[in-house]
């Protein structure tokens, strides 16, 4: 793997044509995993807003301010579309982002619809942040696809789970204890599916399966988000006029940029490596595509 950490002045990064992605922290790498499986030859610029992580209980105004600053940064560097790989930021900011900027944004939609269609017990669990559960999109989706159809939803705010993932603590007894605290009420209520309403939570999926004794079907919305992102990118490119991507092609070492606004880098590196290893094990990409994923540049930013 190629690692290069440096403090980079905001204006000095070369303009790219790429897919921009951001999250409050490292959790959005679970979405990047699905994006690279769907579009392995694209260039990516991922930003972990670790300096302000977690977003879960921050105000909508604060989240919109951060999301706007990050989006502006990505657009100035050539983002064709931006994936808001954060359920809380989607709930709080995506409408504002779409009003402020003239490129497509893809957000995280709560996967209540597939869970409600899949359940055999008529009970589903939703594990999410406070901000996501209070969002209008979640409320509308859960009302339309679950409650109107008499599917019961057991909601749990996963306080502390984001912090565990950010600390790289996804397999410890403490991780099991905290996950069990949120999963047990779902099982006791008869749930047979759990919707992951935060992009950090897929990194805890093995623990969720363990503490639930595989009694729950775990539903991750990221594959559907990646599919939507591909559709929008294709649409953007079909309608682009005077496209000059060739002048800004990345070198192999610059194909994937993973950035943080924080000071801690170990977990971000570790999770990025684990994502690439998992994709490699699925044998969906060829050798050159896997090799390109290994040549990631890590950047520390001040946004």
VOZARO-688576 format. One record per residue (C-alpha): x, y, z; residue in one letter. Coordinates in steps of 0.05 Angstrom, whole numbers, m for minus. Layout:
! residues N
<roro><X>X</X><Y>Y</Y><Z>Z</Z><aa>a</aa></roro>
...
***
This chain:
! residues 303
<roro><X>0</X><Y>0</Y><Z>0</Z><aa>x</aa></roro>
<roro><X>22</X><Y>71</Y><Z>m13</Z><aa>x</aa></roro>
<roro><X>11</X><Y>119</Y><Z>45</Z><aa>x</aa></roro>
<roro><X>27</X><Y>193</Y><Z>44</Z><aa>x</aa></roro>
<roro><X>2</X><Y>238</Y><Z>99</Z><aa>x</aa></roro>
<roro><X>15</X><Y>312</Y><Z>95</Z><aa>x</aa></roro>
<roro><X>m17</X><Y>378</Y><Z>114</Z><aa>x</aa></roro>
<roro><X>m44</X><Y>403</Y><Z>48</Z><aa>x</aa></roro>
<roro><X>m62</X><Y>477</Y><Z>37</Z><aa>x</aa></roro>
<roro><X>m134</X><Y>481</Y><Z>15</Z><aa>x</aa></roro>
<roro><X>m120</X><Y>512</Y><Z>m53</Z><aa>x</aa></roro>
<roro><X>m62</X><Y>468</Y><Z>m75</Z><aa>x</aa></roro>
<roro><X>m94</X><Y>402</Y><Z>m92</Z><aa>x</aa></roro>
<roro><X>m99</X><Y>391</Y><Z>m166</Z><aa>x</aa></roro>
<roro><X>m167</X><Y>395</Y><Z>m199</Z><aa>x</aa></roro>
<roro><X>m194</X><Y>325</Y><Z>m213</Z><aa>x</aa></roro>
<roro><X>m254</X><Y>294</Y><Z>m248</Z><aa>x</aa></roro>
<roro><X>m279</X><Y>246</Y><Z>m196</Z><aa>x</aa></roro>
<roro><X>m334</X><Y>224</Y><Z>m149</Z><aa>x</aa></roro>
<roro><X>m334</X><Y>262</Y><Z>m84</Z><aa>x</aa></roro>
<roro><X>m354</X><Y>227</Y><Z>m20</Z><aa>x</aa></roro>
<roro><X>m359</X><Y>252</Y><Z>51</Z><aa>x</aa></roro>
<roro><X>m380</X><Y>229</Y><Z>120</Z><aa>x</aa></roro>
<roro><X>m372</X><Y>253</Y><Z>191</Z><aa>x</aa></roro>
<roro><X>m316</X><Y>203</Y><Z>198</Z><aa>x</aa></roro>
<roro><X>m291</X><Y>136</Y><Z>171</Z><aa>x</aa></roro>
<roro><X>m360</X><Y>103</Y><Z>167</Z><aa>x</aa></roro>
<roro><X>m372</X><Y>127</Y><Z>95</Z><aa>x</aa></roro>
<roro><X>m317</X><Y>79</Y><Z>73</Z><aa>x</aa></roro>
<roro><X>m372</X><Y>26</Y><Z>77</Z><aa>x</aa></roro>
<roro><X>m406</X><Y>64</Y><Z>21</Z><aa>x</aa></roro>
<roro><X>m341</X><Y>73</Y><Z>m17</Z><aa>x</aa></roro>
<roro><X>m335</X><Y>m3</Y><Z>m15</Z><aa>x</aa></roro>
<roro><X>m400</X><Y>m10</Y><Z>m55</Z><aa>x</aa></roro>
<roro><X>m381</X><Y>47</Y><Z>m101</Z><aa>x</aa></roro>
<roro><X>m315</X><Y>16</Y><Z>m122</Z><aa>x</aa></roro>
<roro><X>m350</X><Y>m51</Y><Z>m133</Z><aa>x</aa></roro>
<roro><X>m400</X><Y>m16</Y><Z>m178</Z><aa>x</aa></roro>
<roro><X>m352</X><Y>33</Y><Z>m211</Z><aa>x</aa></roro>
<roro><X>m281</X><Y>6</Y><Z>m201</Z><aa>x</aa></roro>
<roro><X>m248</X><Y>49</Y><Z>m254</Z><aa>x</aa></roro>
<roro><X>m271</X><Y>116</Y><Z>m227</Z><aa>x</aa></roro>
<roro><X>m230</X><Y>167</Y><Z>m188</Z><aa>x</aa></roro>
<roro><X>m251</X><Y>181</Y><Z>m117</Z><aa>x</aa></roro>
<roro><X>m239</X><Y>236</Y><Z>m66</Z><aa>x</aa></roro>
<roro><X>m264</X><Y>216</Y><Z>3</Z><aa>x</aa></roro>
<roro><X>m267</X><Y>265</Y><Z>62</Z><aa>x</aa></roro>
<roro><X>m275</X><Y>243</Y><Z>134</Z><aa>x</aa></roro>
<roro><X>m297</X><Y>304</Y><Z>175</Z><aa>x</aa></roro>
<roro><X>m265</X><Y>274</Y><Z>236</Z><aa>x</aa></roro>
<roro><X>m253</X><Y>342</Y><Z>268</Z><aa>x</aa></roro>
<roro><X>m329</X><Y>347</Y><Z>278</Z><aa>x</aa></roro>
<roro><X>m346</X><Y>274</Y><Z>287</Z><aa>x</aa></roro>
<roro><X>m397</X><Y>250</Y><Z>307</Z><aa>x</aa></roro>
<roro><X>m453</X><Y>288</Y><Z>273</Z><aa>x</aa></roro>
<roro><X>m508</X><Y>249</Y><Z>308</Z><aa>x</aa></roro>
<roro><X>m531</X><Y>301</Y><Z>359</Z><aa>x</aa></roro>
<roro><X>m504</X><Y>364</Y><Z>327</Z><aa>x</aa></roro>
<roro><X>m552</X><Y>418</Y><Z>303</Z><aa>x</aa></roro>
<roro><X>m579</X><Y>419</Y><Z>232</Z><aa>x</aa></roro>
<roro><X>m547</X><Y>487</Y><Z>222</Z><aa>x</aa></roro>
<roro><X>m478</X><Y>461</Y><Z>242</Z><aa>x</aa></roro>
<roro><X>m484</X><Y>400</Y><Z>197</Z><aa>x</aa></roro>
<roro><X>m507</X><Y>441</Y><Z>137</Z><aa>x</aa></roro>
<roro><X>m448</X><Y>488</Y><Z>148</Z><aa>x</aa></roro>
<roro><X>m398</X><Y>431</Y><Z>149</Z><aa>x</aa></roro>
<roro><X>m431</X><Y>395</Y><Z>90</Z><aa>x</aa></roro>
<roro><X>m431</X><Y>459</Y><Z>49</Z><aa>x</aa></roro>
<roro><X>m358</X><Y>473</Y><Z>63</Z><aa>x</aa></roro>
<roro><X>m337</X><Y>403</Y><Z>45</Z><aa>x</aa></roro>
<roro><X>m381</X><Y>401</Y><Z>m17</Z><aa>x</aa></roro>
<roro><X>m353</X><Y>467</Y><Z>m42</Z><aa>x</aa></roro>
<roro><X>m282</X><Y>440</Y><Z>m32</Z><aa>x</aa></roro>
<roro><X>m298</X><Y>377</Y><Z>m72</Z><aa>x</aa></roro>
<roro><X>m334</X><Y>415</Y><Z>m128</Z><aa>x</aa></roro>
<roro><X>m275</X><Y>463</Y><Z>m135</Z><aa>x</aa></roro>
<roro><X>m231</X><Y>402</Y><Z>m146</Z><aa>x</aa></roro>
<roro><X>m275</X><Y>374</Y><Z>m201</Z><aa>x</aa></roro>
<roro><X>m327</X><Y>329</Y><Z>m167</Z><aa>x</aa></roro>
<roro><X>m380</X><Y>309</Y><Z>m219</Z><aa>x</aa></roro>
<roro><X>m426</X><Y>282</Y><Z>m166</Z><aa>x</aa></roro>
<roro><X>m422</X><Y>279</Y><Z>m90</Z><aa>x</aa></roro>
<roro><X>m444</X><Y>221</Y><Z>m47</Z><aa>x</aa></roro>
<roro><X>m466</X><Y>243</Y><Z>22</Z><aa>x</aa></roro>
<roro><X>m444</X><Y>178</Y><Z>56</Z><aa>x</aa></roro>
<roro><X>m475</X><Y>197</Y><Z>122</Z><aa>x</aa></roro>
<roro><X>m547</X><Y>185</Y><Z>143</Z><aa>x</aa></roro>
<roro><X>m547</X><Y>244</Y><Z>192</Z><aa>x</aa></roro>
<roro><X>m518</X><Y>293</Y><Z>141</Z><aa>x</aa></roro>
<roro><X>m568</X><Y>269</Y><Z>89</Z><aa>x</aa></roro>
<roro><X>m625</X><Y>281</Y><Z>137</Z><aa>x</aa></roro>
<roro><X>m600</X><Y>350</Y><Z>158</Z><aa>x</aa></roro>
<roro><X>m567</X><Y>378</Y><Z>97</Z><aa>x</aa></roro>
<roro><X>m580</X><Y>345</Y><Z>30</Z><aa>x</aa></roro>
<roro><X>m639</X><Y>390</Y><Z>11</Z><aa>x</aa></roro>
<roro><X>m597</X><Y>452</Y><Z>26</Z><aa>x</aa></roro>
<roro><X>m538</X><Y>424</Y><Z>m13</Z><aa>x</aa></roro>
<roro><X>m582</X><Y>412</Y><Z>m74</Z><aa>x</aa></roro>
<roro><X>m606</X><Y>484</Y><Z>m70</Z><aa>x</aa></roro>
<roro><X>m536</X><Y>514</Y><Z>m63</Z><aa>x</aa></roro>
<roro><X>m497</X><Y>473</Y><Z>m113</Z><aa>x</aa></roro>
<roro><X>m510</X><Y>455</Y><Z>m186</Z><aa>x</aa></roro>
<roro><X>m486</X><Y>382</Y><Z>m186</Z><aa>x</aa></roro>
<roro><X>m523</X><Y>318</Y><Z>m166</Z><aa>x</aa></roro>
<roro><X>m520</X><Y>295</Y><Z>m94</Z><aa>x</aa></roro>
<roro><X>m535</X><Y>224</Y><Z>m73</Z><aa>x</aa></roro>
<roro><X>m555</X><Y>212</Y><Z>m1</Z><aa>x</aa></roro>
<roro><X>m567</X><Y>154</Y><Z>45</Z><aa>x</aa></roro>
<roro><X>m641</X><Y>133</Y><Z>44</Z><aa>x</aa></roro>
<roro><X>m665</X><Y>93</Y><Z>103</Z><aa>x</aa></roro>
<roro><X>m675</X><Y>21</Y><Z>79</Z><aa>x</aa></roro>
<roro><X>m743</X><Y>13</Y><Z>113</Z><aa>x</aa></roro>
<roro><X>m778</X><Y>m5</Y><Z>48</Z><aa>x</aa></roro>
<roro><X>m738</X><Y>m69</Y><Z>34</Z><aa>x</aa></roro>
<roro><X>m740</X><Y>m88</Y><Z>108</Z><aa>x</aa></roro>
<roro><X>m815</X><Y>m80</Y><Z>110</Z><aa>x</aa></roro>
<roro><X>m822</X><Y>m123</Y><Z>48</Z><aa>x</aa></roro>
<roro><X>m775</X><Y>m176</Y><Z>75</Z><aa>x</aa></roro>
<roro><X>m800</X><Y>m186</Y><Z>146</Z><aa>x</aa></roro>
<roro><X>m839</X><Y>m248</Y><Z>162</Z><aa>x</aa></roro>
<roro><X>m855</X><Y>m228</Y><Z>233</Z><aa>x</aa></roro>
<roro><X>m882</X><Y>m159</Y><Z>217</Z><aa>x</aa></roro>
<roro><X>m829</X><Y>m128</Y><Z>262</Z><aa>x</aa></roro>
<roro><X>m765</X><Y>m93</Y><Z>239</Z><aa>x</aa></roro>
<roro><X>m710</X><Y>m58</Y><Z>277</Z><aa>x</aa></roro>
<roro><X>m677</X><Y>7</Y><Z>257</Z><aa>x</aa></roro>
<roro><X>m609</X><Y>23</Y><Z>288</Z><aa>x</aa></roro>
<roro><X>m591</X><Y>95</Y><Z>273</Z><aa>x</aa></roro>
<roro><X>m567</X><Y>161</Y><Z>300</Z><aa>x</aa></roro>
<roro><X>m612</X><Y>211</Y><Z>335</Z><aa>x</aa></roro>
<roro><X>m607</X><Y>259</Y><Z>276</Z><aa>x</aa></roro>
<roro><X>m628</X><Y>206</Y><Z>225</Z><aa>x</aa></roro>
<roro><X>m688</X><Y>183</Y><Z>265</Z><aa>x</aa></roro>
<roro><X>m711</X><Y>256</Y><Z>272</Z><aa>x</aa></roro>
<roro><X>m703</X><Y>269</Y><Z>197</Z><aa>x</aa></roro>
<roro><X>m763</X><Y>281</Y><Z>152</Z><aa>x</aa></roro>
<roro><X>m739</X><Y>230</Y><Z>101</Z><aa>x</aa></roro>
<roro><X>m737</X><Y>174</Y><Z>152</Z><aa>x</aa></roro>
<roro><X>m804</X><Y>193</Y><Z>181</Z><aa>x</aa></roro>
<roro><X>m837</X><Y>195</Y><Z>112</Z><aa>x</aa></roro>
<roro><X>m806</X><Y>130</Y><Z>90</Z><aa>x</aa></roro>
<roro><X>m823</X><Y>93</Y><Z>154</Z><aa>x</aa></roro>
<roro><X>m895</X><Y>119</Y><Z>152</Z><aa>x</aa></roro>
<roro><X>m905</X><Y>101</Y><Z>78</Z><aa>x</aa></roro>
<roro><X>m872</X><Y>33</Y><Z>75</Z><aa>x</aa></roro>
<roro><X>m880</X><Y>6</Y><Z>145</Z><aa>x</aa></roro>
<roro><X>m930</X><Y>37</Y><Z>192</Z><aa>x</aa></roro>
<roro><X>m985</X><Y>44</Y><Z>140</Z><aa>x</aa></roro>
<roro><X>m975</X><Y>m30</Y><Z>125</Z><aa>x</aa></roro>
<roro><X>m978</X><Y>m48</Y><Z>199</Z><aa>x</aa></roro>
<roro><X>m904</X><Y>m65</Y><Z>203</Z><aa>x</aa></roro>
<roro><X>m878</X><Y>m49</Y><Z>272</Z><aa>x</aa></roro>
<roro><X>m812</X><Y>m11</Y><Z>278</Z><aa>x</aa></roro>
<roro><X>m766</X><Y>m18</Y><Z>338</Z><aa>x</aa></roro>
<roro><X>m721</X><Y>43</Y><Z>337</Z><aa>x</aa></roro>
<roro><X>m655</X><Y>46</Y><Z>374</Z><aa>x</aa></roro>
<roro><X>m607</X><Y>106</Y><Z>376</Z><aa>x</aa></roro>
<roro><X>m538</X><Y>76</Y><Z>372</Z><aa>x</aa></roro>
<roro><X>m503</X><Y>125</Y><Z>418</Z><aa>x</aa></roro>
<roro><X>m429</X><Y>107</Y><Z>424</Z><aa>x</aa></roro>
<roro><X>m425</X><Y>62</Y><Z>363</Z><aa>x</aa></roro>
<roro><X>m395</X><Y>114</Y><Z>318</Z><aa>x</aa></roro>
<roro><X>m341</X><Y>128</Y><Z>369</Z><aa>x</aa></roro>
<roro><X>m324</X><Y>54</Y><Z>373</Z><aa>x</aa></roro>
<roro><X>m314</X><Y>50</Y><Z>297</Z><aa>x</aa></roro>
<roro><X>m274</X><Y>114</Y><Z>296</Z><aa>x</aa></roro>
<roro><X>m229</X><Y>84</Y><Z>350</Z><aa>x</aa></roro>
<roro><X>m221</X><Y>19</Y><Z>310</Z><aa>x</aa></roro>
<roro><X>m255</X><Y>m18</Y><Z>367</Z><aa>x</aa></roro>
<roro><X>m303</X><Y>m62</Y><Z>328</Z><aa>x</aa></roro>
<roro><X>m290</X><Y>m131</Y><Z>358</Z><aa>x</aa></roro>
<roro><X>m278</X><Y>m120</Y><Z>432</Z><aa>x</aa></roro>
<roro><X>m322</X><Y>m142</Y><Z>491</Z><aa>x</aa></roro>
<roro><X>m343</X><Y>m69</Y><Z>498</Z><aa>x</aa></roro>
<roro><X>m366</X><Y>m68</Y><Z>426</Z><aa>x</aa></roro>
<roro><X>m406</X><Y>m131</Y><Z>438</Z><aa>x</aa></roro>
<roro><X>m436</X><Y>m104</Y><Z>502</Z><aa>x</aa></roro>
<roro><X>m459</X><Y>m39</Y><Z>469</Z><aa>x</aa></roro>
<roro><X>m485</X><Y>m72</Y><Z>406</Z><aa>x</aa></roro>
<roro><X>m523</X><Y>m123</Y><Z>448</Z><aa>x</aa></roro>
<roro><X>m555</X><Y>m66</Y><Z>487</Z><aa>x</aa></roro>
<roro><X>m587</X><Y>m41</Y><Z>423</Z><aa>x</aa></roro>
<roro><X>m601</X><Y>m107</Y><Z>388</Z><aa>x</aa></roro>
<roro><X>m633</X><Y>m145</Y><Z>446</Z><aa>x</aa></roro>
<roro><X>m696</X><Y>m101</Y><Z>449</Z><aa>x</aa></roro>
<roro><X>m707</X><Y>m113</Y><Z>375</Z><aa>x</aa></roro>
<roro><X>m703</X><Y>m188</Y><Z>382</Z><aa>x</aa></roro>
<roro><X>m746</X><Y>m188</Y><Z>444</Z><aa>x</aa></roro>
<roro><X>m799</X><Y>m150</Y><Z>405</Z><aa>x</aa></roro>
<roro><X>m798</X><Y>m202</Y><Z>350</Z><aa>x</aa></roro>
<roro><X>m757</X><Y>m166</Y><Z>297</Z><aa>x</aa></roro>
<roro><X>m726</X><Y>m209</Y><Z>243</Z><aa>x</aa></roro>
<roro><X>m692</X><Y>m153</Y><Z>204</Z><aa>x</aa></roro>
<roro><X>m649</X><Y>m95</Y><Z>225</Z><aa>x</aa></roro>
<roro><X>m637</X><Y>m33</Y><Z>182</Z><aa>x</aa></roro>
<roro><X>m568</X><Y>m1</Y><Z>190</Z><aa>x</aa></roro>
<roro><X>m584</X><Y>73</Y><Z>192</Z><aa>x</aa></roro>
<roro><X>m512</X><Y>98</Y><Z>198</Z><aa>x</aa></roro>
<roro><X>m454</X><Y>85</Y><Z>151</Z><aa>x</aa></roro>
<roro><X>m409</X><Y>68</Y><Z>209</Z><aa>x</aa></roro>
<roro><X>m451</X><Y>9</Y><Z>229</Z><aa>x</aa></roro>
<roro><X>m433</X><Y>m40</Y><Z>173</Z><aa>x</aa></roro>
<roro><X>m364</X><Y>m44</Y><Z>205</Z><aa>x</aa></roro>
<roro><X>m400</X><Y>m73</Y><Z>266</Z><aa>x</aa></roro>
<roro><X>m441</X><Y>m123</Y><Z>225</Z><aa>x</aa></roro>
<roro><X>m400</X><Y>m184</Y><Z>248</Z><aa>x</aa></roro>
<roro><X>m414</X><Y>m164</Y><Z>320</Z><aa>x</aa></roro>
<roro><X>m488</X><Y>m153</Y><Z>305</Z><aa>x</aa></roro>
<roro><X>m492</X><Y>m222</Y><Z>275</Z><aa>x</aa></roro>
<roro><X>m456</X><Y>m252</Y><Z>335</Z><aa>x</aa></roro>
<roro><X>m497</X><Y>m220</Y><Z>390</Z><aa>x</aa></roro>
<roro><X>m562</X><Y>m235</Y><Z>353</Z><aa>x</aa></roro>
<roro><X>m541</X><Y>m307</Y><Z>339</Z><aa>x</aa></roro>
<roro><X>m556</X><Y>m293</Y><Z>266</Z><aa>x</aa></roro>
<roro><X>m630</X><Y>m283</Y><Z>283</Z><aa>x</aa></roro>
<roro><X>m632</X><Y>m217</Y><Z>245</Z><aa>x</aa></roro>
<roro><X>m626</X><Y>m202</Y><Z>171</Z><aa>x</aa></roro>
<roro><X>m579</X><Y>m143</Y><Z>167</Z><aa>x</aa></roro>
<roro><X>m599</X><Y>m92</Y><Z>114</Z><aa>x</aa></roro>
<roro><X>m546</X><Y>m42</Y><Z>89</Z><aa>x</aa></roro>
<roro><X>m572</X><Y>11</Y><Z>41</Z><aa>x</aa></roro>
<roro><X>m502</X><Y>25</Y><Z>11</Z><aa>x</aa></roro>
<roro><X>m509</X><Y>m21</Y><Z>m51</Z><aa>x</aa></roro>
<roro><X>m572</X><Y>16</Y><Z>m72</Z><aa>x</aa></roro>
<roro><X>m537</X><Y>82</Y><Z>m62</Z><aa>x</aa></roro>
<roro><X>m479</X><Y>60</Y><Z>m106</Z><aa>x</aa></roro>
<roro><X>m527</X><Y>39</Y><Z>m160</Z><aa>x</aa></roro>
<roro><X>m561</X><Y>107</Y><Z>m158</Z><aa>x</aa></roro>
<roro><X>m494</X><Y>143</Y><Z>m160</Z><aa>x</aa></roro>
<roro><X>m475</X><Y>105</Y><Z>m223</Z><aa>x</aa></roro>
<roro><X>m540</X><Y>124</Y><Z>m256</Z><aa>x</aa></roro>
<roro><X>m531</X><Y>197</Y><Z>m240</Z><aa>x</aa></roro>
<roro><X>m458</X><Y>198</Y><Z>m262</Z><aa>x</aa></roro>
<roro><X>m477</X><Y>167</Y><Z>m329</Z><aa>x</aa></roro>
<roro><X>m531</X><Y>220</Y><Z>m337</Z><aa>x</aa></roro>
<roro><X>m482</X><Y>276</Y><Z>m321</Z><aa>x</aa></roro>
<roro><X>m432</X><Y>252</Y><Z>m372</Z><aa>x</aa></roro>
<roro><X>m484</X><Y>244</Y><Z>m426</Z><aa>x</aa></roro>
<roro><X>m506</X><Y>316</Y><Z>m418</Z><aa>x</aa></roro>
<roro><X>m436</X><Y>346</Y><Z>m407</Z><aa>x</aa></roro>
<roro><X>m415</X><Y>397</Y><Z>m459</Z><aa>x</aa></roro>
<roro><X>m342</X><Y>411</Y><Z>m474</Z><aa>x</aa></roro>
<roro><X>m317</X><Y>356</Y><Z>m429</Z><aa>x</aa></roro>
<roro><X>m241</X><Y>358</Y><Z>m422</Z><aa>x</aa></roro>
<roro><X>m228</X><Y>302</Y><Z>m372</Z><aa>x</aa></roro>
<roro><X>m166</X><Y>280</Y><Z>m408</Z><aa>x</aa></roro>
<roro><X>m128</X><Y>342</Y><Z>m386</Z><aa>x</aa></roro>
<roro><X>m137</X><Y>325</Y><Z>m313</Z><aa>x</aa></roro>
<roro><X>m129</X><Y>250</Y><Z>m311</Z><aa>x</aa></roro>
<roro><X>m99</X><Y>224</Y><Z>m246</Z><aa>x</aa></roro>
<roro><X>m34</X><Y>186</Y><Z>m242</Z><aa>x</aa></roro>
<roro><X>m42</X><Y>116</Y><Z>m212</Z><aa>x</aa></roro>
<roro><X>m17</X><Y>143</Y><Z>m145</Z><aa>x</aa></roro>
<roro><X>m70</X><Y>197</Y><Z>m146</Z><aa>x</aa></roro>
<roro><X>m129</X><Y>156</Y><Z>m168</Z><aa>x</aa></roro>
<roro><X>m159</X><Y>152</Y><Z>m98</Z><aa>x</aa></roro>
<roro><X>m151</X><Y>207</Y><Z>m46</Z><aa>x</aa></roro>
<roro><X>m175</X><Y>194</Y><Z>25</Z><aa>x</aa></roro>
<roro><X>m174</X><Y>256</Y><Z>69</Z><aa>x</aa></roro>
<roro><X>m189</X><Y>274</Y><Z>140</Z><aa>x</aa></roro>
<roro><X>m201</X><Y>340</Y><Z>176</Z><aa>x</aa></roro>
<roro><X>m178</X><Y>308</Y><Z>240</Z><aa>x</aa></roro>
<roro><X>m111</X><Y>288</Y><Z>269</Z><aa>x</aa></roro>
<roro><X>m120</X><Y>213</Y><Z>278</Z><aa>x</aa></roro>
<roro><X>m102</X><Y>172</Y><Z>217</Z><aa>x</aa></roro>
<roro><X>m92</X><Y>99</Y><Z>239</Z><aa>x</aa></roro>
<roro><X>m166</X><Y>78</Y><Z>238</Z><aa>x</aa></roro>
<roro><X>m179</X><Y>111</Y><Z>171</Z><aa>x</aa></roro>
<roro><X>m120</X><Y>75</Y><Z>140</Z><aa>x</aa></roro>
<roro><X>m139</X><Y>9</Y><Z>172</Z><aa>x</aa></roro>
<roro><X>m212</X><Y>12</Y><Z>150</Z><aa>x</aa></roro>
<roro><X>m193</X><Y>33</Y><Z>79</Z><aa>x</aa></roro>
<roro><X>m146</X><Y>m27</Y><Z>75</Z><aa>x</aa></roro>
<roro><X>m200</X><Y>m74</Y><Z>102</Z><aa>x</aa></roro>
<roro><X>m249</X><Y>m49</Y><Z>50</Z><aa>x</aa></roro>
<roro><X>m199</X><Y>m63</Y><Z>m6</Z><aa>x</aa></roro>
<roro><X>m184</X><Y>m132</Y><Z>23</Z><aa>x</aa></roro>
<roro><X>m258</X><Y>m149</Y><Z>26</Z><aa>x</aa></roro>
<roro><X>m270</X><Y>m127</Y><Z>m45</Z><aa>x</aa></roro>
<roro><X>m210</X><Y>m168</Y><Z>m68</Z><aa>x</aa></roro>
<roro><X>m238</X><Y>m230</Y><Z>m34</Z><aa>x</aa></roro>
<roro><X>m303</X><Y>m222</Y><Z>m71</Z><aa>x</aa></roro>
<roro><X>m266</X><Y>m230</Y><Z>m138</Z><aa>x</aa></roro>
<roro><X>m308</X><Y>m177</Y><Z>m173</Z><aa>x</aa></roro>
<roro><X>m249</X><Y>m136</Y><Z>m199</Z><aa>x</aa></roro>
<roro><X>m190</X><Y>m152</Y><Z>m243</Z><aa>x</aa></roro>
<roro><X>m118</X><Y>m148</Y><Z>m221</Z><aa>x</aa></roro>
<roro><X>m105</X><Y>m79</Y><Z>m248</Z><aa>x</aa></roro>
<roro><X>m167</X><Y>m51</Y><Z>m213</Z><aa>x</aa></roro>
<roro><X>m146</X><Y>m82</Y><Z>m147</Z><aa>x</aa></roro>
<roro><X>m75</X><Y>m55</Y><Z>m156</Z><aa>x</aa></roro>
<roro><X>m103</X><Y>15</Y><Z>m167</Z><aa>x</aa></roro>
<roro><X>m143</X><Y>10</Y><Z>m103</Z><aa>x</aa></roro>
<roro><X>m79</X><Y>m5</Y><Z>m66</Z><aa>x</aa></roro>
<roro><X>m48</X><Y>61</Y><Z>m89</Z><aa>x</aa></roro>
<roro><X>m85</X><Y>108</Y><Z>m43</Z><aa>x</aa></roro>
<roro><X>m61</X><Y>176</Y><Z>m22</Z><aa>x</aa></roro>
<roro><X>m81</X><Y>198</Y><Z>48</Z><aa>x</aa></roro>
<roro><X>m87</X><Y>273</Y><Z>61</Z><aa>x</aa></roro>
<roro><X>m98</X><Y>316</Y><Z>122</Z><aa>x</aa></roro>
<roro><X>m141</X><Y>377</Y><Z>106</Z><aa>x</aa></roro>
<roro><X>m163</X><Y>440</Y><Z>139</Z><aa>x</aa></roro>
<roro><X>m233</X><Y>456</Y><Z>114</Z><aa>x</aa></roro>
***
